[in-house]
Amino acid sequence: MRMETAGALPSRTAARAERDWPRMDTPNVLWFFGAFAIGFATLSLIDKVPESSRDVWELLVSVGFYLVYAGVGWALIRSGWWVPGGLGFALAVALMPAVGYGVASLIGTFPKDPFFNPFEDGSWSVVLIGLATMLDALVSFAITRFSFLFFTFVAATLLTAEFFISIVHAHPGADEFAITAIVTGAALVLVGLVLDLAGRRRDAFWFHVGGFFAVAVALSFYATGATGDSNRGWIPMVIAGAIVLLAAAPLRRATWAIYGLLGFYVPILHWTTSGLNSDSVGYAFILLGIGLSLFGLGLVLHRYSRPPTDPVPTPVEPS
């Protein structure tokens, strides 16, 4: 049997197993953490480029880093390194806003006001940069089939939607931003459900995570009472949380279970402990009761929900 040598490139079998059997091990932790560190450092370096006429040097540096990361990612994927190669493309996508800013500055369409705020003052250049980033993420996924690229797509979608509001309505209020987050988040969750139905559960993951996150942030904002009645946030939160929590078992989505649990637990805790001292015995009993009820709900769902039917992939050992 052929033996793998230390430091050698992955075999086709090992590379395929890497794609079919995702895992949280030390190399993956280092790859992802390193990619985030590289991304932040690269953006910091680009920001340090001295300003020139219409930021042409910043554009050139941004394009240079973009091509390097995309090229390295392509070479790694061609060599069988699927995760590092996909992260190379993700780094390139993360630089698209910097490239777009450089292009918009070069042609003179980016706002020149030093106090410009895209959330307050509408700018088509900013929206188009967001759309270009979304498109770049989709194209990169089509090339790599690396699902983490949907994280960049979802993040760009949420931000671009908020930027677009300031074009429709100048100086929008917090209520408009919150409604936009709810609508956009719900649409992303719906996309995730469609991908689930198509059997692409790994691709659907980031749509669920990002979509529910946007909805949760918006409802939490309403729950603070910043717009008047705090029940405007608490009541929708507990209803949505209960629905999502109950749907998590048949959908077999841990993401839904986490968001549903938080959305259901936090309002109940808020209402039942309102006016109670956190050091009181009654407060402790309420916490105990809520905890026992959630534990019991887990037993019921496990007992009556249908078991998983998806075949579990078998990891392939290198020969």
Short mmCIF file of the C-alpha atoms (twelve columns), coordinates in Angstrom:
data_MODEL
# 
_entry.id   MODEL 
# 
loop_
_atom_site.group_PDB 
_atom_site.id 
_atom_site.type_symbol 
_atom_site.label_atom_id 
_atom_site.label_alt_id 
_atom_site.label_comp_id 
_atom_site.label_asym_id 
_atom_site.label_seq_id 
_atom_site.Cartn_x 
_atom_site.Cartn_y 
_atom_site.Cartn_z 
_atom_site.pdbx_PDB_model_num 
ATOM 1   C CA . MET A 1   0.000   0.000  0.000   1 
ATOM 2   C CA . ARG A 2   1.171   3.525  -0.801  1 
ATOM 3   C CA . MET A 3   2.119   5.494  2.303   1 
ATOM 4   C CA . GLU A 4   1.524   9.252  2.710   1 
ATOM 5   C CA . THR A 5   4.728   11.099 3.454   1 
ATOM 6   C CA . ALA A 6   4.850   13.910 5.994   1 
ATOM 7   C CA . GLY A 7   4.258   17.304 4.402   1 
ATOM 8   C CA . ALA A 8   3.051   15.828 1.116   1 
ATOM 9   C CA . LEU A 9   0.052   17.217 -0.690  1 
ATOM 10  C CA . PRO A 10  -3.264  15.513 0.093   1 
ATOM 11  C CA . SER A 11  -4.264  12.655 -2.137  1 
ATOM 12  C CA . ARG A 12  -7.491  12.830 -4.143  1 
ATOM 13  C CA . THR A 13  -9.128  10.485 -1.623  1 
ATOM 14  C CA . ALA A 14  -8.021  12.574 1.350   1 
ATOM 15  C CA . ALA A 15  -9.087  15.814 -0.349  1 
ATOM 16  C CA . ARG A 16  -12.522 14.352 -1.088  1 
ATOM 17  C CA . ALA A 17  -12.843 13.191 2.511   1 
ATOM 18  C CA . GLU A 18  -11.977 16.719 3.649   1 
ATOM 19  C CA . ARG A 19  -15.001 18.025 1.739   1 
ATOM 20  C CA . ASP A 20  -17.433 15.273 2.721   1 
ATOM 21  C CA . TRP A 21  -16.417 15.040 6.378   1 
ATOM 22  C CA . PRO A 22  -16.076 18.566 7.858   1 
ATOM 23  C CA . ARG A 23  -14.569 18.600 11.326  1 
ATOM 24  C CA . MET A 24  -13.362 20.935 14.030  1 
ATOM 25  C CA . ASP A 25  -9.759  19.890 14.542  1 
ATOM 26  C CA . THR A 26  -6.541  21.784 15.212  1 
ATOM 27  C CA . PRO A 27  -5.609  22.496 11.561  1 
ATOM 28  C CA . ASN A 28  -9.096  23.834 10.812  1 
ATOM 29  C CA . VAL A 29  -9.051  26.074 13.897  1 
ATOM 30  C CA . LEU A 30  -5.657  27.450 12.864  1 
ATOM 31  C CA . TRP A 31  -6.725  27.941 9.239   1 
ATOM 32  C CA . PHE A 32  -9.887  29.863 10.087  1 
ATOM 33  C CA . PHE A 33  -8.355  31.924 12.895  1 
ATOM 34  C CA . GLY A 34  -5.356  32.676 10.715  1 
ATOM 35  C CA . ALA A 35  -7.605  33.740 7.835   1 
ATOM 36  C CA . PHE A 36  -9.453  36.212 10.058  1 
ATOM 37  C CA . ALA A 37  -6.147  37.555 11.378  1 
ATOM 38  C CA . ILE A 38  -4.794  37.918 7.829   1 
ATOM 39  C CA . GLY A 39  -7.952  39.708 6.727   1 
ATOM 40  C CA . PHE A 40  -7.892  42.262 9.533   1 
ATOM 41  C CA . ALA A 41  -4.160  42.836 9.079   1 
ATOM 42  C CA . THR A 42  -4.543  43.301 5.313   1 
ATOM 43  C CA . LEU A 43  -7.338  45.857 5.725   1 
ATOM 44  C CA . SER A 44  -5.207  47.666 8.298   1 
ATOM 45  C CA . LEU A 45  -2.272  47.768 5.853   1 
ATOM 46  C CA . ILE A 46  -4.490  49.098 3.065   1 
ATOM 47  C CA . ASP A 47  -5.776  51.796 5.402   1 
ATOM 48  C CA . LYS A 48  -2.183  52.876 6.061   1 
ATOM 49  C CA . VAL A 49  -1.473  53.515 2.373   1 
ATOM 50  C CA . PRO A 50  -0.776  57.267 1.952   1 
ATOM 51  C CA . GLU A 51  -3.578  59.147 0.253   1 
ATOM 52  C CA . SER A 52  -2.870  60.234 -3.299  1 
ATOM 53  C CA . SER A 53  -4.898  61.717 -6.102  1 
ATOM 54  C CA . ARG A 54  -8.241  59.926 -5.887  1 
ATOM 55  C CA . ASP A 55  -6.704  57.111 -3.764  1 
ATOM 56  C CA . VAL A 56  -5.135  55.420 -6.781  1 
ATOM 57  C CA . TRP A 57  -2.417  53.805 -4.653  1 
ATOM 58  C CA . GLU A 58  -4.968  52.354 -2.265  1 
ATOM 59  C CA . LEU A 59  -6.778  50.878 -5.257  1 
ATOM 60  C CA . LEU A 60  -3.598  49.311 -6.626  1 
ATOM 61  C CA . VAL A 61  -2.655  47.817 -3.252  1 
ATOM 62  C CA . SER A 62  -6.181  46.463 -2.753  1 
ATOM 63  C CA . VAL A 63  -6.257  44.881 -6.210  1 
ATOM 64  C CA . GLY A 64  -2.791  43.429 -5.606  1 
ATOM 65  C CA . PHE A 65  -3.817  41.737 -2.364  1 
ATOM 66  C CA . TYR A 66  -7.075  40.569 -3.981  1 
ATOM 67  C CA . LEU A 67  -5.241  38.881 -6.867  1 
ATOM 68  C CA . VAL A 68  -2.665  37.316 -4.543  1 
ATOM 69  C CA . TYR A 69  -5.250  35.786 -2.203  1 
ATOM 70  C CA . ALA A 70  -7.482  34.585 -5.050  1 
ATOM 71  C CA . GLY A 71  -4.474  33.150 -6.898  1 
ATOM 72  C CA . VAL A 72  -3.131  31.375 -3.825  1 
ATOM 73  C CA . GLY A 73  -6.629  30.042 -3.071  1 
ATOM 74  C CA . TRP A 74  -6.956  28.682 -6.603  1 
ATOM 75  C CA . ALA A 75  -3.528  27.027 -6.429  1 
ATOM 76  C CA . LEU A 76  -4.321  25.430 -3.063  1 
ATOM 77  C CA . ILE A 77  -7.640  24.048 -4.275  1 
ATOM 78  C CA . ARG A 78  -6.013  22.658 -7.404  1 
ATOM 79  C CA . SER A 79  -3.495  20.936 -5.129  1 
ATOM 80  C CA . GLY A 80  -6.198  19.329 -2.980  1 
ATOM 81  C CA . TRP A 81  -6.156  21.812 -0.067  1 
ATOM 82  C CA . TRP A 82  -9.882  22.578 -0.111  1 
ATOM 83  C CA . VAL A 83  -10.320 24.475 3.181   1 
ATOM 84  C CA . PRO A 84  -7.179  26.671 2.952   1 
ATOM 85  C CA . GLY A 85  -7.929  27.332 -0.711  1 
ATOM 86  C CA . GLY A 86  -11.519 28.298 0.026   1 
ATOM 87  C CA . LEU A 87  -10.336 30.631 2.776   1 
ATOM 88  C CA . GLY A 88  -8.009  32.260 0.244   1 
ATOM 89  C CA . PHE A 89  -11.046 33.090 -1.891  1 
ATOM 90  C CA . ALA A 90  -12.904 34.293 1.216   1 
ATOM 91  C CA . LEU A 91  -10.031 36.695 1.947   1 
ATOM 92  C CA . ALA A 92  -10.244 37.998 -1.615  1 
ATOM 93  C CA . VAL A 93  -14.002 38.583 -1.269  1 
ATOM 94  C CA . ALA A 94  -13.401 40.440 2.008   1 
ATOM 95  C CA . LEU A 95  -11.181 42.859 0.076   1 
ATOM 96  C CA . MET A 96  -13.839 43.651 -2.537  1 
ATOM 97  C CA . PRO A 97  -15.181 46.657 -0.537  1 
ATOM 98  C CA . ALA A 98  -11.661 48.141 -0.488  1 
ATOM 99  C CA . VAL A 99  -11.330 47.552 -4.237  1 
ATOM 100 C CA . GLY A 100 -14.758 49.060 -4.827  1 
ATOM 101 C CA . TYR A 101 -13.919 52.089 -2.731  1 
ATOM 102 C CA . GLY A 102 -10.756 52.602 -4.763  1 
ATOM 103 C CA . VAL A 103 -12.658 52.369 -8.048  1 
ATOM 104 C CA . ALA A 104 -15.408 54.738 -6.856  1 
ATOM 105 C CA . SER A 105 -12.823 57.232 -5.616  1 
ATOM 106 C CA . LEU A 106 -10.894 57.023 -8.890  1 
ATOM 107 C CA . ILE A 107 -13.935 57.820 -11.016 1 
ATOM 108 C CA . GLY A 108 -15.109 60.438 -8.521  1 
ATOM 109 C CA . THR A 109 -18.438 58.928 -7.437  1 
ATOM 110 C CA . PHE A 110 -17.606 58.150 -3.798  1 
ATOM 111 C CA . PRO A 111 -18.733 60.931 -1.400  1 
ATOM 112 C CA . LYS A 112 -15.856 63.241 -0.478  1 
ATOM 113 C CA . ASP A 113 -17.367 64.493 2.805   1 
ATOM 114 C CA . PRO A 114 -14.974 63.407 5.628   1 
ATOM 115 C CA . PHE A 115 -17.998 62.965 7.921   1 
ATOM 116 C CA . PHE A 116 -19.935 60.855 5.407   1 
ATOM 117 C CA . ASN A 117 -22.008 58.122 7.067   1 
ATOM 118 C CA . PRO A 118 -23.517 55.544 4.676   1 
ATOM 119 C CA . PHE A 119 -26.246 54.754 7.229   1 
ATOM 120 C CA . GLU A 120 -27.370 58.379 7.219   1 
ATOM 121 C CA . ASP A 121 -26.590 59.721 3.746   1 
ATOM 122 C CA . GLY A 122 -27.519 57.553 0.799   1 
ATOM 123 C CA . SER A 123 -24.849 56.677 -1.744  1 
ATOM 124 C CA . TRP A 124 -25.337 54.474 -4.783  1 
ATOM 125 C CA . SER A 125 -21.583 53.879 -4.849  1 
ATOM 126 C CA . VAL A 126 -21.750 52.225 -1.427  1 
ATOM 127 C CA . VAL A 127 -24.740 50.093 -2.436  1 
ATOM 128 C CA . LEU A 128 -23.059 49.023 -5.675  1 
ATOM 129 C CA . ILE A 129 -19.912 48.085 -3.735  1 
ATOM 130 C CA . GLY A 130 -22.083 45.905 -1.514  1 
ATOM 131 C CA . LEU A 131 -23.751 44.277 -4.522  1 
ATOM 132 C CA . ALA A 132 -20.355 43.648 -6.117  1 
ATOM 133 C CA . THR A 133 -19.184 41.959 -2.904  1 
ATOM 134 C CA . MET A 134 -22.285 39.757 -2.858  1 
ATOM 135 C CA . LEU A 135 -21.750 38.788 -6.500  1 
ATOM 136 C CA . ASP A 136 -18.066 38.088 -5.883  1 
ATOM 137 C CA . ALA A 137 -18.984 35.761 -3.015  1 
ATOM 138 C CA . LEU A 138 -21.408 33.823 -5.224  1 
ATOM 139 C CA . VAL A 139 -18.901 33.522 -8.072  1 
ATOM 140 C CA . SER A 140 -16.202 32.386 -5.648  1 
ATOM 141 C CA . PHE A 141 -18.553 29.746 -4.255  1 
ATOM 142 C CA . ALA A 142 -19.332 28.538 -7.777  1 
ATOM 143 C CA . ILE A 143 -15.600 28.073 -8.312  1 
ATOM 144 C CA . THR A 144 -14.735 26.477 -4.967  1 
ATOM 145 C CA . ARG A 145 -17.979 25.025 -3.530  1 
ATOM 146 C CA . PHE A 146 -16.638 26.276 -0.193  1 
ATOM 147 C CA . SER A 147 -19.697 26.955 1.968   1 
ATOM 148 C CA . PHE A 148 -17.985 29.472 4.264   1 
ATOM 149 C CA . LEU A 149 -18.159 31.940 1.372   1 
ATOM 150 C CA . PHE A 150 -21.864 32.237 2.150   1 
ATOM 151 C CA . PHE A 151 -20.823 33.897 5.411   1 
ATOM 152 C CA . THR A 152 -19.355 36.764 3.384   1 
ATOM 153 C CA . PHE A 153 -22.426 36.800 1.139   1 
ATOM 154 C CA . VAL A 154 -24.848 36.959 4.067   1 
ATOM 155 C CA . ALA A 155 -22.838 39.658 5.861   1 
ATOM 156 C CA . ALA A 156 -22.658 41.748 2.679   1 
ATOM 157 C CA . THR A 157 -26.398 41.265 2.089   1 
ATOM 158 C CA . LEU A 158 -27.357 42.477 5.564   1 
ATOM 159 C CA . LEU A 159 -25.130 45.557 5.345   1 
ATOM 160 C CA . THR A 160 -26.141 46.429 1.783   1 
ATOM 161 C CA . ALA A 161 -29.815 46.275 2.718   1 
ATOM 162 C CA . GLU A 162 -29.206 48.760 5.547   1 
ATOM 163 C CA . PHE A 163 -27.203 51.056 3.249   1 
ATOM 164 C CA . PHE A 164 -30.036 51.000 0.719   1 
ATOM 165 C CA . ILE A 165 -32.521 52.378 3.271   1 
ATOM 166 C CA . SER A 166 -30.697 55.720 3.405   1 
ATOM 167 C CA . ILE A 167 -31.210 56.020 -0.374  1 
ATOM 168 C CA . VAL A 168 -34.948 55.371 -0.155  1 
ATOM 169 C CA . HIS A 169 -35.345 57.658 2.866   1 
ATOM 170 C CA . ALA A 170 -32.787 60.295 3.841   1 
ATOM 171 C CA . HIS A 171 -31.610 60.084 7.450   1 
ATOM 172 C CA . PRO A 172 -33.692 57.026 8.366   1 
ATOM 173 C CA . GLY A 173 -34.567 56.306 11.971  1 
ATOM 174 C CA . ALA A 174 -33.715 53.278 14.090  1 
ATOM 175 C CA . ASP A 175 -37.174 51.822 13.507  1 
ATOM 176 C CA . GLU A 176 -36.562 51.671 9.756   1 
ATOM 177 C CA . PHE A 177 -33.207 49.949 10.230  1 
ATOM 178 C CA . ALA A 178 -34.793 47.384 12.561  1 
ATOM 179 C CA . ILE A 179 -37.635 46.598 10.147  1 
ATOM 180 C CA . THR A 180 -35.113 46.213 7.319   1 
ATOM 181 C CA . ALA A 181 -33.087 43.791 9.442   1 
ATOM 182 C CA . ILE A 182 -36.189 41.703 10.185  1 
ATOM 183 C CA . VAL A 183 -37.291 41.561 6.542   1 
ATOM 184 C CA . THR A 184 -33.795 40.822 5.225   1 
ATOM 185 C CA . GLY A 185 -33.123 38.262 7.953   1 
ATOM 186 C CA . ALA A 186 -36.405 36.457 7.283   1 
ATOM 187 C CA . ALA A 187 -35.595 36.347 3.557   1 
ATOM 188 C CA . LEU A 188 -32.183 34.816 4.293   1 
ATOM 189 C CA . VAL A 189 -33.756 32.165 6.527   1 
ATOM 190 C CA . LEU A 190 -36.201 31.358 3.722   1 
ATOM 191 C CA . VAL A 191 -33.277 30.898 1.324   1 
ATOM 192 C CA . GLY A 192 -31.708 28.575 3.878   1 
ATOM 193 C CA . LEU A 193 -34.901 26.508 4.034   1 
ATOM 194 C CA . VAL A 194 -34.952 26.182 0.249   1 
ATOM 195 C CA . LEU A 195 -31.347 24.985 0.303   1 
ATOM 196 C CA . ASP A 196 -32.271 22.504 3.060   1 
ATOM 197 C CA . LEU A 197 -35.073 21.105 0.917   1 
ATOM 198 C CA . ALA A 198 -32.569 20.743 -1.922  1 
ATOM 199 C CA . GLY A 199 -30.325 18.662 0.337   1 
ATOM 200 C CA . ARG A 200 -27.627 21.343 0.634   1 
ATOM 201 C CA . ARG A 201 -27.601 21.594 4.416   1 
ATOM 202 C CA . ARG A 202 -24.020 22.798 4.711   1 
ATOM 203 C CA . ASP A 203 -24.686 25.662 2.283   1 
ATOM 204 C CA . ALA A 204 -27.873 26.595 4.162   1 
ATOM 205 C CA . PHE A 205 -26.095 26.951 7.512   1 
ATOM 206 C CA . TRP A 206 -24.861 30.542 7.102   1 
ATOM 207 C CA . PHE A 207 -28.240 31.732 5.789   1 
ATOM 208 C CA . HIS A 208 -29.871 30.462 8.979   1 
ATOM 209 C CA . VAL A 209 -27.169 31.894 11.236  1 
ATOM 210 C CA . GLY A 210 -27.077 35.337 9.610   1 
ATOM 211 C CA . GLY A 211 -30.818 35.598 9.053   1 
ATOM 212 C CA . PHE A 212 -31.779 34.730 12.603  1 
ATOM 213 C CA . PHE A 213 -29.016 36.967 13.942  1 
ATOM 214 C CA . ALA A 214 -30.453 39.986 12.110  1 
ATOM 215 C CA . VAL A 215 -33.968 39.264 13.376  1 
ATOM 216 C CA . ALA A 216 -32.684 38.708 16.929  1 
ATOM 217 C CA . VAL A 217 -30.790 42.015 16.959  1 
ATOM 218 C CA . ALA A 218 -33.836 43.920 15.694  1 
ATOM 219 C CA . LEU A 219 -36.230 42.356 18.225  1 
ATOM 220 C CA . SER A 220 -33.714 42.927 21.031  1 
ATOM 221 C CA . PHE A 221 -33.611 46.589 20.024  1 
ATOM 222 C CA . TYR A 222 -37.403 46.840 20.312  1 
ATOM 223 C CA . ALA A 223 -37.292 44.986 23.651  1 
ATOM 224 C CA . THR A 224 -35.130 47.733 25.143  1 
ATOM 225 C CA . GLY A 225 -38.086 50.100 24.845  1 
ATOM 226 C CA . ALA A 226 -36.137 52.530 22.672  1 
ATOM 227 C CA . THR A 227 -39.200 53.012 20.443  1 
ATOM 228 C CA . GLY A 228 -41.754 53.113 23.267  1 
ATOM 229 C CA . ASP A 229 -43.421 49.894 24.480  1 
ATOM 230 C CA . SER A 230 -40.829 47.173 25.142  1 
ATOM 231 C CA . ASN A 231 -43.463 44.485 24.532  1 
ATOM 232 C CA . ARG A 232 -43.166 45.424 20.882  1 
ATOM 233 C CA . GLY A 233 -39.982 43.379 21.042  1 
ATOM 234 C CA . TRP A 234 -40.704 40.842 23.773  1 
ATOM 235 C CA . ILE A 235 -44.016 39.501 22.401  1 
ATOM 236 C CA . PRO A 236 -42.810 38.854 18.821  1 
ATOM 237 C CA . MET A 237 -39.603 37.438 20.276  1 
ATOM 238 C CA . VAL A 238 -41.326 34.815 22.424  1 
ATOM 239 C CA . ILE A 239 -43.749 33.844 19.631  1 
ATOM 240 C CA . ALA A 240 -40.988 33.538 17.041  1 
ATOM 241 C CA . GLY A 241 -38.745 31.772 19.554  1 
ATOM 242 C CA . ALA A 242 -41.405 29.156 20.351  1 
ATOM 243 C CA . ILE A 243 -42.095 28.474 16.663  1 
ATOM 244 C CA . VAL A 244 -38.415 28.229 15.770  1 
ATOM 245 C CA . LEU A 245 -37.684 26.016 18.787  1 
ATOM 246 C CA . LEU A 246 -40.474 23.563 17.961  1 
ATOM 247 C CA . ALA A 247 -39.469 23.498 14.289  1 
ATOM 248 C CA . ALA A 248 -35.836 22.775 15.162  1 
ATOM 249 C CA . ALA A 249 -36.482 19.097 15.931  1 
ATOM 250 C CA . PRO A 250 -38.225 18.067 12.671  1 
ATOM 251 C CA . LEU A 251 -35.780 20.189 10.684  1 
ATOM 252 C CA . ARG A 252 -32.868 18.735 12.677  1 
ATOM 253 C CA . ARG A 253 -31.270 22.180 12.856  1 
ATOM 254 C CA . ALA A 254 -29.205 22.964 15.955  1 
ATOM 255 C CA . THR A 255 -29.012 26.565 14.730  1 
ATOM 256 C CA . TRP A 256 -32.774 26.860 14.975  1 
ATOM 257 C CA . ALA A 257 -32.721 25.261 18.422  1 
ATOM 258 C CA . ILE A 258 -30.196 27.782 19.754  1 
ATOM 259 C CA . TYR A 259 -31.955 30.869 18.412  1 
ATOM 260 C CA . GLY A 260 -35.382 29.485 19.309  1 
ATOM 261 C CA . LEU A 261 -34.281 28.671 22.837  1 
ATOM 262 C CA . LEU A 262 -32.855 32.157 23.385  1 
ATOM 263 C CA . GLY A 263 -35.897 33.808 21.818  1 
ATOM 264 C CA . PHE A 264 -38.237 31.818 24.059  1 
ATOM 265 C CA . TYR A 265 -36.201 31.726 27.274  1 
ATOM 266 C CA . VAL A 266 -35.183 35.391 27.554  1 
ATOM 267 C CA . PRO A 267 -38.713 36.918 27.327  1 
ATOM 268 C CA . ILE A 268 -40.117 34.323 29.755  1 
ATOM 269 C CA . LEU A 269 -37.302 35.100 32.164  1 
ATOM 270 C CA . HIS A 270 -37.932 38.826 31.740  1 
ATOM 271 C CA . TRP A 271 -41.658 38.581 32.473  1 
ATOM 272 C CA . THR A 272 -41.539 36.062 35.327  1 
ATOM 273 C CA . THR A 273 -38.735 37.794 37.214  1 
ATOM 274 C CA . SER A 274 -39.906 41.379 36.667  1 
ATOM 275 C CA . GLY A 275 -39.909 43.100 40.049  1 
ATOM 276 C CA . LEU A 276 -38.074 40.252 41.796  1 
ATOM 277 C CA . ASN A 277 -34.705 40.629 43.444  1 
ATOM 278 C CA . SER A 278 -32.101 38.477 41.726  1 
ATOM 279 C CA . ASP A 279 -30.911 37.334 45.182  1 
ATOM 280 C CA . SER A 280 -34.367 36.170 46.289  1 
ATOM 281 C CA . VAL A 281 -35.502 32.561 46.708  1 
ATOM 282 C CA . GLY A 282 -38.420 33.128 44.332  1 
ATOM 283 C CA . TYR A 283 -36.052 34.226 41.575  1 
ATOM 284 C CA . ALA A 284 -34.016 31.035 41.999  1 
ATOM 285 C CA . PHE A 285 -37.152 28.853 41.914  1 
ATOM 286 C CA . ILE A 286 -38.316 30.527 38.705  1 
ATOM 287 C CA . LEU A 287 -34.950 29.847 37.086  1 
ATOM 288 C CA . LEU A 288 -35.174 26.233 38.242  1 
ATOM 289 C CA . GLY A 289 -38.713 25.862 36.854  1 
ATOM 290 C CA . ILE A 290 -37.780 27.300 33.469  1 
ATOM 291 C CA . GLY A 291 -34.714 25.082 33.289  1 
ATOM 292 C CA . LEU A 292 -36.702 21.942 34.150  1 
ATOM 293 C CA . SER A 293 -39.384 22.798 31.583  1 
ATOM 294 C CA . LEU A 294 -36.790 23.223 28.838  1 
ATOM 295 C CA . PHE A 295 -35.098 19.966 29.830  1 
ATOM 296 C CA . GLY A 296 -38.475 18.196 29.728  1 
ATOM 297 C CA . LEU A 297 -39.256 19.691 26.335  1 
ATOM 298 C CA . GLY A 298 -35.987 18.219 25.069  1 
ATOM 299 C CA . LEU A 299 -37.076 14.782 26.308  1 
ATOM 300 C CA . VAL A 300 -40.456 15.078 24.585  1 
ATOM 301 C CA . LEU A 301 -38.996 16.248 21.284  1 
ATOM 302 C CA . HIS A 302 -36.426 13.459 21.344  1 
ATOM 303 C CA . ARG A 303 -39.108 10.885 22.106  1 
ATOM 304 C CA . TYR A 304 -41.592 11.892 19.418  1 
ATOM 305 C CA . SER A 305 -39.543 13.551 16.678  1 
ATOM 306 C CA . ARG A 306 -38.574 11.418 13.707  1 
ATOM 307 C CA . PRO A 307 -35.013 10.044 13.753  1 
ATOM 308 C CA . PRO A 308 -32.431 11.249 11.261  1 
ATOM 309 C CA . THR A 309 -32.632 9.492  7.909   1 
ATOM 310 C CA . ASP A 310 -29.617 11.027 6.209   1 
ATOM 311 C CA . PRO A 311 -26.777 8.567  5.795   1 
ATOM 312 C CA . VAL A 312 -23.748 9.424  7.851   1 
ATOM 313 C CA . PRO A 313 -20.653 9.722  5.657   1 
ATOM 314 C CA . THR A 314 -17.783 7.467  6.534   1 
ATOM 315 C CA . PRO A 315 -14.404 9.155  6.893   1 
ATOM 316 C CA . VAL A 316 -11.871 7.824  4.438   1 
ATOM 317 C CA . GLU A 317 -8.492  6.905  5.830   1 
ATOM 318 C CA . PRO A 318 -5.500  7.623  3.580   1 
ATOM 319 C CA . SER A 319 -3.988  4.425  2.217   1 
# 
